[in-house]
């Protein structure tokens, strides 16, 4: 019985992670805008692949966080912005 109870709790915990709210869309948009401002040639950024996008996102997040513009989790905001830039690079 304890094993079934543990499995249910584990499943509910995992489900809660998937429903977790995304970071503040305005903060993510600000990071995306900063990435694009620092990289006007998006094709060149896209050609750098995930590592280049990750670096660009990290640079933008650090700059905005130091300016006090990021109130949420900078790592999560940067990751979400990087994913969106990656989607744009793939045509999505």
C-alpha positions as CSV (number, residue, x, y, z in Angstrom):
1,X,0.0,0.0,0.0
2,X,2.9,2.4,0.8
3,X,4.4,1.8,-2.6
4,X,1.1,2.8,-4.4
5,X,0.8,5.9,-2.1
6,X,4.4,6.9,-2.9
7,X,3.7,6.4,-6.7
8,X,0.7,8.6,-6.5
9,X,2.5,11.4,-4.6
10,X,5.4,11.2,-7.0
11,X,3.1,11.4,-10.0
12,X,1.3,14.4,-8.6
13,X,4.6,16.1,-7.8
14,X,5.8,15.6,-11.4
15,X,2.5,16.8,-12.7
16,X,2.8,20.0,-10.6
17,X,6.2,20.7,-12.2
18,X,4.7,20.6,-15.6
19,X,1.9,23.0,-14.7
20,X,4.2,25.5,-13.1
21,X,3.7,29.0,-14.4
22,X,6.2,30.4,-16.9
23,X,8.4,33.3,-16.1
24,X,7.1,36.8,-16.4
25,X,6.4,37.2,-20.2
26,X,7.6,40.9,-20.0
27,X,10.9,39.9,-18.6
28,X,11.4,37.1,-21.2
29,X,10.5,39.6,-23.9
30,X,13.0,42.1,-22.5
31,X,15.7,39.4,-22.7
32,X,14.8,38.5,-26.2
33,X,14.9,42.2,-27.2
34,X,18.3,42.5,-25.6
35,X,19.6,39.4,-27.4
36,X,18.3,40.8,-30.7
37,X,19.8,44.3,-30.0
38,X,23.2,42.8,-29.3
39,X,22.9,40.4,-32.3
40,X,21.4,42.3,-35.2
41,X,22.4,39.5,-37.5
42,X,20.1,36.8,-36.2
43,X,21.2,34.4,-38.9
44,X,24.8,34.5,-37.6
45,X,23.5,33.9,-34.0
46,X,21.4,31.0,-35.2
47,X,24.4,29.5,-37.0
48,X,26.3,29.5,-33.7
49,X,23.8,26.9,-32.5
50,X,22.6,26.2,-28.9
51,X,26.0,27.3,-27.4
52,X,25.9,30.7,-29.1
53,X,22.2,31.2,-28.1
54,X,23.0,30.2,-24.5
55,X,25.9,32.7,-24.3
56,X,23.8,35.5,-25.9
57,X,20.9,34.8,-23.5
58,X,23.3,34.6,-20.5
59,X,24.9,37.9,-21.5
60,X,21.5,39.6,-21.9
61,X,20.1,38.3,-18.6
62,X,23.2,39.3,-16.6
63,X,23.0,42.8,-18.0
64,X,19.3,43.1,-17.3
65,X,19.6,41.6,-13.8
66,X,22.4,43.9,-12.9
67,X,20.2,46.8,-14.0
68,X,17.5,45.5,-11.7
69,X,15.1,44.7,-14.6
70,X,14.7,41.0,-13.7
71,X,12.6,40.3,-10.7
72,X,12.1,36.6,-11.4
73,X,14.6,33.8,-11.5
74,X,17.3,35.0,-14.0
75,X,18.3,31.5,-14.9
76,X,14.7,30.6,-15.8
77,X,14.0,33.8,-17.6
78,X,17.2,33.3,-19.6
79,X,16.4,29.7,-20.4
80,X,12.9,30.6,-21.6
81,X,14.2,33.4,-23.7
82,X,16.9,31.1,-25.2
83,X,14.3,28.5,-26.0
84,X,12.2,31.1,-27.8
85,X,15.2,32.4,-29.8
86,X,16.0,28.8,-30.7
87,X,12.5,28.3,-31.9
88,X,12.8,31.4,-34.1
89,X,16.1,30.0,-35.5
90,X,14.3,26.8,-36.4
91,X,11.6,28.8,-38.2
92,X,9.0,28.3,-35.4
